[in-house]
Amino acid sequence: MPHIQIDYSPNLEDRLDIAGLCRVLRDAAVATGILPLAGIRVRATACTHVVIADGNPEHAFLDISLRLRAGRSAEDKARATAEIFAAAQAYCAKVLETSSFLLSFEMRDIDPALSPKTSSIRRYLPGETQ
């Protein structure tokens, strides 16, 4: 049930295809082998009010947060973090090279006892089993 939340400065929309980034992050998450496609949710939100560093309106940021249920090894999470961040960094390379831009990523566990879930999505995914 990985949730990938992207928060970004609104001035980034004319520099980067945000919907494309959502797909890249989904694909990178699946490629790790520890995050199941059926549970992945990627969403992006432009932050209405931002002040970055010295307040220069040309500065931009993109922060990626990945929350997942506990149970994966520290080694798997570290590897997945590195792989997903590398995919984000490659996707954002042009923005990093040509403008003032901050890119960050954080993975954290969700306590399953405090996060009930239910879903019917697997019934609607080709090739998935219950």
Backbone atoms as SQL, in Angstrom:
CREATE TABLE atoms (id INTEGER PRIMARY KEY, chain TEXT, resi INTEGER, resn TEXT, atom TEXT, x REAL, y REAL, z REAL);
INSERT INTO atoms VALUES
  (1, 'A', 1, 'MET', 'N', 0.804, -1.188, 0.000),
  (2, 'A', 1, 'MET', 'CA', 0.000, 0.000, 0.000),
  (3, 'A', 1, 'MET', 'C', 0.846, 1.251, 0.000),
  (4, 'A', 2, 'PRO', 'N', 1.871, 1.273, -0.799),
  (5, 'A', 2, 'PRO', 'CA', 2.714, 2.465, -0.818),
  (6, 'A', 2, 'PRO', 'C', 1.965, 3.697, -1.332),
  (7, 'A', 3, 'HIS', 'N', 2.096, 4.759, -0.579),
  (8, 'A', 3, 'HIS', 'CA', 1.564, 6.061, -0.979),
  (9, 'A', 3, 'HIS', 'C', 2.760, 6.927, -1.348),
  (10, 'A', 4, 'ILE', 'N', 2.755, 7.477, -2.539),
  (11, 'A', 4, 'ILE', 'CA', 3.798, 8.414, -2.940),
  (12, 'A', 4, 'ILE', 'C', 3.137, 9.776, -3.097),
  (13, 'A', 5, 'GLN', 'N', 3.541, 10.697, -2.235),
  (14, 'A', 5, 'GLN', 'CA', 3.001, 12.059, -2.253),
  (15, 'A', 5, 'GLN', 'C', 4.098, 13.004, -2.725),
  (16, 'A', 6, 'ILE', 'N', 3.781, 13.788, -3.738),
  (17, 'A', 6, 'ILE', 'CA', 4.705, 14.782, -4.265),
  (18, 'A', 6, 'ILE', 'C', 4.144, 16.153, -3.931),
  (19, 'A', 7, 'ASP', 'N', 4.909, 16.949, -3.221),
  (20, 'A', 7, 'ASP', 'CA', 4.581, 18.356, -2.998),
  (21, 'A', 7, 'ASP', 'C', 5.591, 19.158, -3.800),
  (22, 'A', 8, 'TYR', 'N', 5.111, 20.194, -4.497),
  (23, 'A', 8, 'TYR', 'CA', 6.041, 20.952, -5.321),
  (24, 'A', 8, 'TYR', 'C', 5.614, 22.418, -5.401),
  (25, 'A', 9, 'SER', 'N', 6.581, 23.265, -5.709),
  (26, 'A', 9, 'SER', 'CA', 6.290, 24.680, -5.893),
  (27, 'A', 9, 'SER', 'C', 5.577, 24.844, -7.229),
  (28, 'A', 10, 'PRO', 'N', 4.552, 25.689, -7.272),
  (29, 'A', 10, 'PRO', 'CA', 3.761, 25.814, -8.500),
  (30, 'A', 10, 'PRO', 'C', 4.557, 26.313, -9.702),
  (31, 'A', 11, 'ASN', 'N', 5.665, 27.020, -9.467),
  (32, 'A', 11, 'ASN', 'CA', 6.464, 27.503, -10.597),
  (33, 'A', 11, 'ASN', 'C', 7.186, 26.369, -11.318),
  (34, 'A', 12, 'LEU', 'N', 7.100, 25.171, -10.794),
  (35, 'A', 12, 'LEU', 'CA', 7.744, 24.022, -11.426),
  (36, 'A', 12, 'LEU', 'C', 6.924, 23.482, -12.598),
  (37, 'A', 13, 'GLU', 'N', 5.646, 23.782, -12.638),
  (38, 'A', 13, 'GLU', 'CA', 4.771, 23.209, -13.663),
  (39, 'A', 13, 'GLU', 'C', 5.169, 23.588, -15.086),
  (40, 'A', 14, 'ASP', 'N', 5.793, 24.743, -15.264),
  (41, 'A', 14, 'ASP', 'CA', 6.218, 25.104, -16.621),
  (42, 'A', 14, 'ASP', 'C', 7.636, 24.612, -16.922),
  (43, 'A', 15, 'ARG', 'N', 8.265, 23.923, -15.981),
  (44, 'A', 15, 'ARG', 'CA', 9.610, 23.372, -16.187),
  (45, 'A', 15, 'ARG', 'C', 9.627, 21.853, -16.257),
  (46, 'A', 16, 'LEU', 'N', 8.555, 21.199, -15.754),
  (47, 'A', 16, 'LEU', 'CA', 8.579, 19.750, -15.584),
  (48, 'A', 16, 'LEU', 'C', 7.185, 19.181, -15.789),
  (49, 'A', 17, 'ASP', 'N', 7.096, 18.059, -16.488),
  (50, 'A', 17, 'ASP', 'CA', 5.836, 17.349, -16.671),
  (51, 'A', 17, 'ASP', 'C', 5.558, 16.553, -15.396),
  (52, 'A', 18, 'ILE', 'N', 4.710, 17.081, -14.539),
  (53, 'A', 18, 'ILE', 'CA', 4.434, 16.461, -13.241),
  (54, 'A', 18, 'ILE', 'C', 3.709, 15.127, -13.409),
  (55, 'A', 19, 'ALA', 'N', 2.753, 15.050, -14.325),
  (56, 'A', 19, 'ALA', 'CA', 2.053, 13.778, -14.559),
  (57, 'A', 19, 'ALA', 'C', 3.041, 12.700, -15.027),
  (58, 'A', 20, 'GLY', 'N', 3.993, 13.090, -15.848),
  (59, 'A', 20, 'GLY', 'CA', 5.021, 12.156, -16.291),
  (60, 'A', 20, 'GLY', 'C', 5.865, 11.667, -15.134),
  (61, 'A', 21, 'LEU', 'N', 6.188, 12.571, -14.210),
  (62, 'A', 21, 'LEU', 'CA', 6.943, 12.185, -13.027),
  (63, 'A', 21, 'LEU', 'C', 6.157, 11.168, -12.199),
  (64, 'A', 22, 'CYS', 'N', 4.853, 11.365, -12.073),
  (65, 'A', 22, 'CYS', 'CA', 4.021, 10.405, -11.331),
  (66, 'A', 22, 'CYS', 'C', 4.168, 9.007, -11.925),
  (67, 'A', 23, 'ARG', 'N', 4.132, 8.891, -13.235),
  (68, 'A', 23, 'ARG', 'CA', 4.274, 7.591, -13.889),
  (69, 'A', 23, 'ARG', 'C', 5.678, 7.013, -13.683),
  (70, 'A', 24, 'VAL', 'N', 6.694, 7.869, -13.774),
  (71, 'A', 24, 'VAL', 'CA', 8.077, 7.412, -13.569),
  (72, 'A', 24, 'VAL', 'C', 8.257, 6.870, -12.157),
  (73, 'A', 25, 'LEU', 'N', 7.716, 7.565, -11.171),
  (74, 'A', 25, 'LEU', 'CA', 7.842, 7.110, -9.788),
  (75, 'A', 25, 'LEU', 'C', 7.085, 5.802, -9.557),
  (76, 'A', 26, 'ARG', 'N', 5.895, 5.687, -10.148),
  (77, 'A', 26, 'ARG', 'CA', 5.141, 4.427, -10.039),
  (78, 'A', 26, 'ARG', 'C', 5.953, 3.279, -10.618),
  (79, 'A', 27, 'ASP', 'N', 6.500, 3.485, -11.810),
  (80, 'A', 27, 'ASP', 'CA', 7.270, 2.431, -12.465),
  (81, 'A', 27, 'ASP', 'C', 8.531, 2.081, -11.677),
  (82, 'A', 28, 'ALA', 'N', 9.194, 3.080, -11.134),
  (83, 'A', 28, 'ALA', 'CA', 10.402, 2.837, -10.331),
  (84, 'A', 28, 'ALA', 'C', 10.050, 2.085, -9.056),
  (85, 'A', 29, 'ALA', 'N', 8.920, 2.413, -8.456),
  (86, 'A', 29, 'ALA', 'CA', 8.486, 1.720, -7.238),
  (87, 'A', 29, 'ALA', 'C', 8.220, 0.244, -7.524),
  (88, 'A', 30, 'VAL', 'N', 7.524, -0.039, -8.617),
  (89, 'A', 30, 'VAL', 'CA', 7.236, -1.429, -8.987),
  (90, 'A', 30, 'VAL', 'C', 8.534, -2.176, -9.282),
  (91, 'A', 31, 'ALA', 'N', 9.464, -1.516, -9.956),
  (92, 'A', 31, 'ALA', 'CA', 10.727, -2.148, -10.342),
  (93, 'A', 31, 'ALA', 'C', 11.577, -2.563, -9.140),
  (94, 'A', 32, 'THR', 'N', 11.336, -1.985, -7.973),
  (95, 'A', 32, 'THR', 'CA', 12.105, -2.378, -6.785),
  (96, 'A', 32, 'THR', 'C', 11.821, -3.819, -6.376),
  (97, 'A', 33, 'GLY', 'N', 10.640, -4.322, -6.752),
  (98, 'A', 33, 'GLY', 'CA', 10.272, -5.676, -6.373),
  (99, 'A', 33, 'GLY', 'C', 9.685, -5.813, -4.978),
  (100, 'A', 34, 'ILE', 'N', 9.644, -4.726, -4.231),
  (101, 'A', 34, 'ILE', 'CA', 9.091, -4.799, -2.864),
  (102, 'A', 34, 'ILE', 'C', 7.812, -3.975, -2.699),
  (103, 'A', 35, 'LEU', 'N', 7.394, -3.287, -3.757),
  (104, 'A', 35, 'LEU', 'CA', 6.205, -2.439, -3.679),
  (105, 'A', 35, 'LEU', 'C', 5.202, -2.912, -4.730),
  (106, 'A', 36, 'PRO', 'N', 4.092, -3.494, -4.305),
  (107, 'A', 36, 'PRO', 'CA', 3.148, -4.083, -5.258),
  (108, 'A', 36, 'PRO', 'C', 2.349, -3.040, -6.030),
  (109, 'A', 37, 'LEU', 'N', 2.213, -3.265, -7.328),
  (110, 'A', 37, 'LEU', 'CA', 1.486, -2.358, -8.200),
  (111, 'A', 37, 'LEU', 'C', 0.085, -2.064, -7.682),
  (112, 'A', 38, 'ALA', 'N', -0.614, -3.083, -7.229),
  (113, 'A', 38, 'ALA', 'CA', -2.011, -2.910, -6.811),
  (114, 'A', 38, 'ALA', 'C', -2.169, -1.925, -5.660),
  (115, 'A', 39, 'GLY', 'N', -1.138, -1.737, -4.875),
  (116, 'A', 39, 'GLY', 'CA', -1.258, -0.845, -3.730),
  (117, 'A', 39, 'GLY', 'C', -0.695, 0.548, -3.943),
  (118, 'A', 40, 'ILE', 'N', -0.006, 0.760, -5.043),
  (119, 'A', 40, 'ILE', 'CA', 0.679, 2.043, -5.251),
  (120, 'A', 40, 'ILE', 'C', -0.314, 3.141, -5.595),
  (121, 'A', 41, 'ARG', 'N', -0.158, 4.265, -4.906),
  (122, 'A', 41, 'ARG', 'CA', -0.932, 5.473, -5.190),
  (123, 'A', 41, 'ARG', 'C', 0.058, 6.622, -5.289),
  (124, 'A', 42, 'VAL', 'N', 0.054, 7.305, -6.405),
  (125, 'A', 42, 'VAL', 'CA', 0.945, 8.453, -6.586),
  (126, 'A', 42, 'VAL', 'C', 0.074, 9.677, -6.773),
  (127, 'A', 43, 'ARG', 'N', 0.353, 10.708, -6.004),
  (128, 'A', 43, 'ARG', 'CA', -0.393, 11.960, -6.157),
  (129, 'A', 43, 'ARG', 'C', 0.565, 13.129, -6.019),
  (130, 'A', 44, 'ALA', 'N', 0.231, 14.211, -6.700),
  (131, 'A', 44, 'ALA', 'CA', 1.079, 15.397, -6.692),
  (132, 'A', 44, 'ALA', 'C', 0.222, 16.618, -6.377),
  (133, 'A', 45, 'THR', 'N', 0.762, 17.473, -5.540),
  (134, 'A', 45, 'THR', 'CA', 0.045, 18.671, -5.115),
  (135, 'A', 45, 'THR', 'C', 0.953, 19.881, -5.234),
  (136, 'A', 46, 'ALA', 'N', 0.495, 20.871, -5.984),
  (137, 'A', 46, 'ALA', 'CA', 1.218, 22.142, -6.036),
  (138, 'A', 46, 'ALA', 'C', 0.896, 22.898, -4.751),
  (139, 'A', 47, 'CYS', 'N', 1.905, 23.360, -4.088),
  (140, 'A', 47, 'CYS', 'CA', 1.715, 24.103, -2.838),
  (141, 'A', 47, 'CYS', 'C', 1.349, 25.547, -3.168),
  (142, 'A', 48, 'THR', 'N', 0.259, 25.992, -2.630),
  (143, 'A', 48, 'THR', 'CA', -0.249, 27.326, -2.936),
  (144, 'A', 48, 'THR', 'C', 0.688, 28.428, -2.452),
  (145, 'A', 49, 'HIS', 'N', 1.211, 28.277, -1.260),
  (146, 'A', 49, 'HIS', 'CA', 2.065, 29.306, -0.660),
  (147, 'A', 49, 'HIS', 'C', 3.430, 28.702, -0.361),
  (148, 'A', 50, 'VAL', 'N', 4.470, 29.290, -0.899),
  (149, 'A', 50, 'VAL', 'CA', 5.828, 28.798, -0.672),
  (150, 'A', 50, 'VAL', 'C', 6.790, 29.968, -0.477),
  (151, 'A', 51, 'VAL', 'N', 7.783, 29.746, 0.349),
  (152, 'A', 51, 'VAL', 'CA', 8.940, 30.632, 0.459),
  (153, 'A', 51, 'VAL', 'C', 10.141, 29.699, 0.470),
  (154, 'A', 52, 'ILE', 'N', 11.017, 29.855, -0.487),
  (155, 'A', 52, 'ILE', 'CA', 12.166, 28.975, -0.617),
  (156, 'A', 52, 'ILE', 'C', 13.431, 29.799, -0.441),
  (157, 'A', 53, 'ALA', 'N', 14.274, 29.340, 0.475),
  (158, 'A', 53, 'ALA', 'CA', 15.565, 29.984, 0.732),
  (159, 'A', 53, 'ALA', 'C', 15.394, 31.483, 0.969),
  (160, 'A', 54, 'ASP', 'N', 15.975, 32.310, 0.096),
  (161, 'A', 54, 'ASP', 'CA', 15.937, 33.763, 0.292),
  (162, 'A', 54, 'ASP', 'C', 14.671, 34.410, -0.255),
  (163, 'A', 55, 'GLY', 'N', 13.715, 33.590, -0.723),
  (164, 'A', 55, 'GLY', 'CA', 12.461, 34.132, -1.230),
  (165, 'A', 55, 'GLY', 'C', 12.453, 34.446, -2.712),
  (166, 'A', 56, 'ASN', 'N', 13.543, 34.187, -3.406),
  (167, 'A', 56, 'ASN', 'CA', 13.591, 34.428, -4.843),
  (168, 'A', 56, 'ASN', 'C', 12.492, 33.592, -5.514),
  (169, 'A', 57, 'PRO', 'N', 11.583, 34.209, -6.263),
  (170, 'A', 57, 'PRO', 'CA', 10.471, 33.472, -6.863),
  (171, 'A', 57, 'PRO', 'C', 10.892, 32.494, -7.958),
  (172, 'A', 58, 'GLU', 'N', 12.152, 32.530, -8.364),
  (173, 'A', 58, 'GLU', 'CA', 12.632, 31.577, -9.367),
  (174, 'A', 58, 'GLU', 'C', 13.038, 30.241, -8.753),
  (175, 'A', 59, 'HIS', 'N', 13.288, 30.214, -7.437),
  (176, 'A', 59, 'HIS', 'CA', 13.615, 28.947, -6.779),
  (177, 'A', 59, 'HIS', 'C', 12.420, 28.009, -6.902),
  (178, 'A', 60, 'ALA', 'N', 12.690, 26.719, -7.018),
  (179, 'A', 60, 'ALA', 'CA', 11.628, 25.717, -7.088),
  (180, 'A', 60, 'ALA', 'C', 12.008, 24.526, -6.216),
  (181, 'A', 61, 'PHE', 'N', 11.001, 23.766, -5.798),
  (182, 'A', 61, 'PHE', 'CA', 11.272, 22.552, -5.035),
  (183, 'A', 61, 'PHE', 'C', 10.296, 21.466, -5.431),
  (184, 'A', 62, 'LEU', 'N', 10.716, 20.235, -5.166),
  (185, 'A', 62, 'LEU', 'CA', 9.862, 19.069, -5.332),
  (186, 'A', 62, 'LEU', 'C', 10.255, 18.100, -4.224),
  (187, 'A', 63, 'ASP', 'N', 9.301, 17.766, -3.374),
  (188, 'A', 63, 'ASP', 'CA', 9.543, 16.867, -2.248),
  (189, 'A', 63, 'ASP', 'C', 8.686, 15.621, -2.433),
  (190, 'A', 64, 'ILE', 'N', 9.330, 14.456, -2.394),
  (191, 'A', 64, 'ILE', 'CA', 8.639, 13.176, -2.575),
  (192, 'A', 64, 'ILE', 'C', 8.649, 12.440, -1.242),
  (193, 'A', 65, 'SER', 'N', 7.478, 12.021, -0.832),
  (194, 'A', 65, 'SER', 'CA', 7.326, 11.264, 0.407),
  (195, 'A', 65, 'SER', 'C', 6.701, 9.921, 0.064),
  (196, 'A', 66, 'LEU', 'N', 7.316, 8.835, 0.496),
  (197, 'A', 66, 'LEU', 'CA', 6.771, 7.505, 0.266),
  (198, 'A', 66, 'LEU', 'C', 6.476, 6.868, 1.617),
  (199, 'A', 67, 'ARG', 'N', 5.211, 6.567, 1.840),
  (200, 'A', 67, 'ARG', 'CA', 4.795, 5.884, 3.074),
  (201, 'A', 67, 'ARG', 'C', 4.425, 4.450, 2.718),
  (202, 'A', 68, 'LEU', 'N', 4.856, 3.501, 3.527),
  (203, 'A', 68, 'LEU', 'CA', 4.522, 2.115, 3.275),
  (204, 'A', 68, 'LEU', 'C', 4.349, 1.363, 4.576),
  (205, 'A', 69, 'ARG', 'N', 3.595, 0.277, 4.499),
  (206, 'A', 69, 'ARG', 'CA', 3.388, -0.553, 5.686),
  (207, 'A', 69, 'ARG', 'C', 4.705, -1.170, 6.118),
  (208, 'A', 70, 'ALA', 'N', 4.860, -1.301, 7.404),
  (209, 'A', 70, 'ALA', 'CA', 6.053, -1.917, 7.974),
  (210, 'A', 70, 'ALA', 'C', 6.173, -3.362, 7.497),
  (211, 'A', 71, 'GLY', 'N', 7.360, -3.916, 7.613),
  (212, 'A', 71, 'GLY', 'CA', 7.542, -5.317, 7.286),
  (213, 'A', 71, 'GLY', 'C', 8.644, -5.584, 6.276),
  (214, 'A', 72, 'ARG', 'N', 9.137, -4.558, 5.618),
  (215, 'A', 72, 'ARG', 'CA', 10.236, -4.752, 4.687),
  (216, 'A', 72, 'ARG', 'C', 11.554, -4.547, 5.435),
  (217, 'A', 73, 'SER', 'N', 12.584, -5.228, 4.991),
  (218, 'A', 73, 'SER', 'CA', 13.877, -5.113, 5.674),
  (219, 'A', 73, 'SER', 'C', 14.478, -3.725, 5.455),
  (220, 'A', 74, 'ALA', 'N', 15.348, -3.340, 6.371),
  (221, 'A', 74, 'ALA', 'CA', 16.039, -2.057, 6.243),
  (222, 'A', 74, 'ALA', 'C', 16.850, -2.019, 4.949),
  (223, 'A', 75, 'GLU', 'N', 17.432, -3.144, 4.581),
  (224, 'A', 75, 'GLU', 'CA', 18.232, -3.205, 3.344),
  (225, 'A', 75, 'GLU', 'C', 17.347, -2.988, 2.116),
  (226, 'A', 76, 'ASP', 'N', 16.174, -3.642, 2.095),
  (227, 'A', 76, 'ASP', 'CA', 15.257, -3.464, 0.964),
  (228, 'A', 76, 'ASP', 'C', 14.775, -2.023, 0.871),
  (229, 'A', 77, 'LYS', 'N', 14.459, -1.425, 2.014),
  (230, 'A', 77, 'LYS', 'CA', 13.984, -0.034, 1.993),
  (231, 'A', 77, 'LYS', 'C', 15.088, 0.916, 1.553),
  (232, 'A', 78, 'ALA', 'N', 16.316, 0.677, 1.992),
  (233, 'A', 78, 'ALA', 'CA', 17.433, 1.537, 1.579),
  (234, 'A', 78, 'ALA', 'C', 17.667, 1.412, 0.075),
  (235, 'A', 79, 'ARG', 'N', 17.615, 0.195, -0.443),
  (236, 'A', 79, 'ARG', 'CA', 17.794, -0.025, -1.880),
  (237, 'A', 79, 'ARG', 'C', 16.666, 0.634, -2.664),
  (238, 'A', 80, 'ALA', 'N', 15.430, 0.449, -2.215),
  (239, 'A', 80, 'ALA', 'CA', 14.286, 1.048, -2.904),
  (240, 'A', 80, 'ALA', 'C', 14.375, 2.569, -2.872),
  (241, 'A', 81, 'THR', 'N', 14.769, 3.126, -1.743),
  (242, 'A', 81, 'THR', 'CA', 14.933, 4.578, -1.639),
  (243, 'A', 81, 'THR', 'C', 15.943, 5.069, -2.675),
  (244, 'A', 82, 'ALA', 'N', 17.083, 4.407, -2.739),
  (245, 'A', 82, 'ALA', 'CA', 18.122, 4.810, -3.694),
  (246, 'A', 82, 'ALA', 'C', 17.626, 4.689, -5.133),
  (247, 'A', 83, 'GLU', 'N', 16.927, 3.617, -5.456),
  (248, 'A', 83, 'GLU', 'CA', 16.456, 3.400, -6.829),
  (249, 'A', 83, 'GLU', 'C', 15.373, 4.401, -7.231),
  (250, 'A', 84, 'ILE', 'N', 14.433, 4.638, -6.337),
  (251, 'A', 84, 'ILE', 'CA', 13.348, 5.570, -6.663),
  (252, 'A', 84, 'ILE', 'C', 13.882, 6.999, -6.748),
  (253, 'A', 85, 'PHE', 'N', 14.763, 7.368, -5.810),
  (254, 'A', 85, 'PHE', 'CA', 15.342, 8.712, -5.869),
  (255, 'A', 85, 'PHE', 'C', 16.167, 8.888, -7.143),
  (256, 'A', 86, 'ALA', 'N', 16.899, 7.854, -7.539),
  (257, 'A', 86, 'ALA', 'CA', 17.690, 7.941, -8.777),
  (258, 'A', 86, 'ALA', 'C', 16.777, 8.171, -9.985),
  (259, 'A', 87, 'ALA', 'N', 15.619, 7.508, -10.007),
  (260, 'A', 87, 'ALA', 'CA', 14.669, 7.708, -11.105),
  (261, 'A', 87, 'ALA', 'C', 14.149, 9.140, -11.104),
  (262, 'A', 88, 'ALA', 'N', 13.834, 9.669, -9.923),
  (263, 'A', 88, 'ALA', 'CA', 13.363, 11.054, -9.814),
  (264, 'A', 88, 'ALA', 'C', 14.454, 12.027, -10.241),
  (265, 'A', 89, 'GLN', 'N', 15.668, 11.779, -9.792),
  (266, 'A', 89, 'GLN', 'CA', 16.790, 12.659, -10.132),
  (267, 'A', 89, 'GLN', 'C', 17.055, 12.656, -11.635),
  (268, 'A', 90, 'ALA', 'N', 16.996, 11.492, -12.253),
  (269, 'A', 90, 'ALA', 'CA', 17.197, 11.416, -13.705),
  (270, 'A', 90, 'ALA', 'C', 16.080, 12.159, -14.441),
  (271, 'A', 91, 'TYR', 'N', 14.845, 12.001, -13.975),
  (272, 'A', 91, 'TYR', 'CA', 13.710, 12.667, -14.618),
  (273, 'A', 91, 'TYR', 'C', 13.814, 14.184, -14.490),
  (274, 'A', 92, 'CYS', 'N', 14.347, 14.633, -13.370),
  (275, 'A', 92, 'CYS', 'CA', 14.452, 16.074, -13.091),
  (276, 'A', 92, 'CYS', 'C', 15.800, 16.653, -13.484),
  (277, 'A', 93, 'ALA', 'N', 16.644, 15.895, -14.159),
  (278, 'A', 93, 'ALA', 'CA', 18.014, 16.319, -14.451),
  (279, 'A', 93, 'ALA', 'C', 18.077, 17.661, -15.176),
  (280, 'A', 94, 'LYS', 'N', 17.229, 17.871, -16.160),
  (281, 'A', 94, 'LYS', 'CA', 17.275, 19.121, -16.919),
  (282, 'A', 94, 'LYS', 'C', 16.949, 20.317, -16.020),
  (283, 'A', 95, 'VAL', 'N', 15.954, 20.153, -15.166),
  (284, 'A', 95, 'VAL', 'CA', 15.591, 21.241, -14.246),
  (285, 'A', 95, 'VAL', 'C', 16.738, 21.511, -13.278),
  (286, 'A', 96, 'LEU', 'N', 17.373, 20.444, -12.787),
  (287, 'A', 96, 'LEU', 'CA', 18.512, 20.605, -11.879),
  (288, 'A', 96, 'LEU', 'C', 19.673, 21.330, -12.562),
  (289, 'A', 97, 'GLU', 'N', 19.866, 21.069, -13.842),
  (290, 'A', 97, 'GLU', 'CA', 20.976, 21.672, -14.580),
  (291, 'A', 97, 'GLU', 'C', 20.718, 23.119, -14.988),
  (292, 'A', 98, 'THR', 'N', 19.458, 23.486, -15.160),
  (293, 'A', 98, 'THR', 'CA', 19.153, 24.778, -15.768),
  (294, 'A', 98, 'THR', 'C', 18.472, 25.787, -14.851),
  (295, 'A', 99, 'SER', 'N', 18.182, 25.399, -13.609),
  (296, 'A', 99, 'SER', 'CA', 17.496, 26.351, -12.728),
  (297, 'A', 99, 'SER', 'C', 17.765, 26.040, -11.263),
  (298, 'A', 100, 'SER', 'N', 17.349, 26.952, -10.407),
  (299, 'A', 100, 'SER', 'CA', 17.475, 26.780, -8.958),
  (300, 'A', 100, 'SER', 'C', 16.373, 25.837, -8.496),
  (301, 'A', 101, 'PHE', 'N', 16.751, 24.652, -8.035),
  (302, 'A', 101, 'PHE', 'CA', 15.785, 23.589, -7.784),
  (303, 'A', 101, 'PHE', 'C', 16.252, 22.686, -6.660),
  (304, 'A', 102, 'LEU', 'N', 15.372, 22.390, -5.738),
  (305, 'A', 102, 'LEU', 'CA', 15.633, 21.473, -4.628),
  (306, 'A', 102, 'LEU', 'C', 14.796, 20.226, -4.825),
  (307, 'A', 103, 'LEU', 'N', 15.416, 19.046, -4.775),
  (308, 'A', 103, 'LEU', 'CA', 14.725, 17.772, -4.914),
  (309, 'A', 103, 'LEU', 'C', 14.997, 16.937, -3.672),
  (310, 'A', 104, 'SER', 'N', 13.937, 16.425, -3.050),
  (311, 'A', 104, 'SER', 'CA', 14.123, 15.608, -1.852),
  (312, 'A', 104, 'SER', 'C', 13.177, 14.419, -1.868),
  (313, 'A', 105, 'PHE', 'N', 13.539, 13.399, -1.082),
  (314, 'A', 105, 'PHE', 'CA', 12.775, 12.155, -1.013),
  (315, 'A', 105, 'PHE', 'C', 12.875, 11.617, 0.407),
  (316, 'A', 106, 'GLU', 'N', 11.781, 11.059, 0.904),
  (317, 'A', 106, 'GLU', 'CA', 11.793, 10.408, 2.216),
  (318, 'A', 106, 'GLU', 'C', 10.880, 9.200, 2.171),
  (319, 'A', 107, 'MET', 'N', 11.356, 8.070, 2.698),
  (320, 'A', 107, 'MET', 'CA', 10.533, 6.878, 2.858),
  (321, 'A', 107, 'MET', 'C', 10.316, 6.655, 4.346),
  (322, 'A', 108, 'ARG', 'N', 9.086, 6.318, 4.711),
  (323, 'A', 108, 'ARG', 'CA', 8.818, 6.017, 6.122),
  (324, 'A', 108, 'ARG', 'C', 7.741, 4.955, 6.236),
  (325, 'A', 109, 'ASP', 'N', 7.808, 4.220, 7.337),
  (326, 'A', 109, 'ASP', 'CA', 6.855, 3.155, 7.605),
  (327, 'A', 109, 'ASP', 'C', 5.575, 3.695, 8.218),
  (328, 'A', 110, 'ILE', 'N', 4.485, 3.024, 7.898),
  (329, 'A', 110, 'ILE', 'CA', 3.188, 3.276, 8.516),
  (330, 'A', 110, 'ILE', 'C', 2.947, 2.134, 9.504),
  (331, 'A', 111, 'ASP', 'N', 2.498, 2.449, 10.686),
  (332, 'A', 111, 'ASP', 'CA', 2.160, 1.431, 11.673),
  (333, 'A', 111, 'ASP', 'C', 0.847, 0.771, 11.248),
  (334, 'A', 112, 'PRO', 'N', 0.860, -0.518, 10.875),
  (335, 'A', 112, 'PRO', 'CA', -0.363, -1.160, 10.388),
  (336, 'A', 112, 'PRO', 'C', -1.483, -1.199, 11.427),
  (337, 'A', 113, 'ALA', 'N', -1.141, -1.184, 12.700),
  (338, 'A', 113, 'ALA', 'CA', -2.173, -1.196, 13.739),
  (339, 'A', 113, 'ALA', 'C', -2.968, 0.105, 13.759),
  (340, 'A', 114, 'LEU', 'N', -2.382, 1.161, 13.208),
  (341, 'A', 114, 'LEU', 'CA', -3.027, 2.472, 13.225),
  (342, 'A', 114, 'LEU', 'C', -3.464, 2.923, 11.839),
  (343, 'A', 115, 'SER', 'N', -3.513, 1.995, 10.886),
  (344, 'A', 115, 'SER', 'CA', -3.829, 2.356, 9.510),
  (345, 'A', 115, 'SER', 'C', -4.666, 1.261, 8.838),
  (346, 'A', 116, 'PRO', 'N', -5.945, 1.187, 9.184),
  (347, 'A', 116, 'PRO', 'CA', -6.782, 0.153, 8.556),
  (348, 'A', 116, 'PRO', 'C', -6.964, 0.400, 7.068),
  (349, 'A', 117, 'LYS', 'N', -7.105, -0.679, 6.308),
  (350, 'A', 117, 'LYS', 'CA', -7.241, -0.584, 4.849),
  (351, 'A', 117, 'LYS', 'C', -8.274, -1.586, 4.358),
  (352, 'A', 118, 'THR', 'N', -8.897, -1.272, 3.255),
  (353, 'A', 118, 'THR', 'CA', -9.711, -2.209, 2.490),
  (354, 'A', 118, 'THR', 'C', -9.647, -1.783, 1.037),
  (355, 'A', 119, 'SER', 'N', -9.764, -2.741, 0.129),
  (356, 'A', 119, 'SER', 'CA', -9.641, -2.408, -1.287),
  (357, 'A', 119, 'SER', 'C', -10.275, -3.497, -2.147),
  (358, 'A', 120, 'SER', 'N', -10.824, -3.083, -3.270),
  (359, 'A', 120, 'SER', 'CA', -11.307, -4.034, -4.272),
  (360, 'A', 120, 'SER', 'C', -10.505, -3.907, -5.567),
  (361, 'A', 121, 'ILE', 'N', -9.444, -3.121, -5.571),
  (362, 'A', 121, 'ILE', 'CA', -8.727, -2.805, -6.804),
  (363, 'A', 121, 'ILE', 'C', -8.126, -4.029, -7.488),
  (364, 'A', 122, 'ARG', 'N', -7.683, -5.006, -6.726),
  (365, 'A', 122, 'ARG', 'CA', -7.059, -6.181, -7.335),
  (366, 'A', 122, 'ARG', 'C', -8.017, -6.914, -8.280),
  (367, 'A', 123, 'ARG', 'N', -9.310, -6.857, -7.984),
  (368, 'A', 123, 'ARG', 'CA', -10.297, -7.494, -8.874),
  (369, 'A', 123, 'ARG', 'C', -10.324, -6.832, -10.244),
  (370, 'A', 124, 'TYR', 'N', -9.834, -5.627, -10.342),
  (371, 'A', 124, 'TYR', 'CA', -9.910, -4.851, -11.581),
  (372, 'A', 124, 'TYR', 'C', -8.574, -4.715, -12.298),
  (373, 'A', 125, 'LEU', 'N', -7.542, -5.362, -11.774),
  (374, 'A', 125, 'LEU', 'CA', -6.233, -5.340, -12.419),
  (375, 'A', 125, 'LEU', 'C', -6.012, -6.648, -13.164),
  (376, 'A', 126, 'PRO', 'N', -5.703, -6.602, -14.436),
  (377, 'A', 126, 'PRO', 'CA', -5.463, -7.827, -15.195),
  (378, 'A', 126, 'PRO', 'C', -4.313, -8.625, -14.586),
  (379, 'A', 127, 'GLY', 'N', -4.529, -9.913, -14.438),
  (380, 'A', 127, 'GLY', 'CA', -3.463, -10.788, -13.958),
  (381, 'A', 127, 'GLY', 'C', -3.274, -10.810, -12.461),
  (382, 'A', 128, 'GLU', 'N', -3.991, -9.996, -11.734),
  (383, 'A', 128, 'GLU', 'CA', -3.861, -9.981, -10.277),
  (384, 'A', 128, 'GLU', 'C', -4.757, -11.048, -9.665),
  (385, 'A', 129, 'THR', 'N', -4.334, -11.573, -8.521),
  (386, 'A', 129, 'THR', 'CA', -5.133, -12.530, -7.773),
  (387, 'A', 129, 'THR', 'C', -5.499, -11.928, -6.428),
  (388, 'A', 130, 'GLN', 'N', -6.497, -12.470, -5.837),
  (389, 'A', 130, 'GLN', 'CA', -6.968, -11.949, -4.536),
  (390, 'A', 130, 'GLN', 'C', -5.978, -12.223, -3.442);
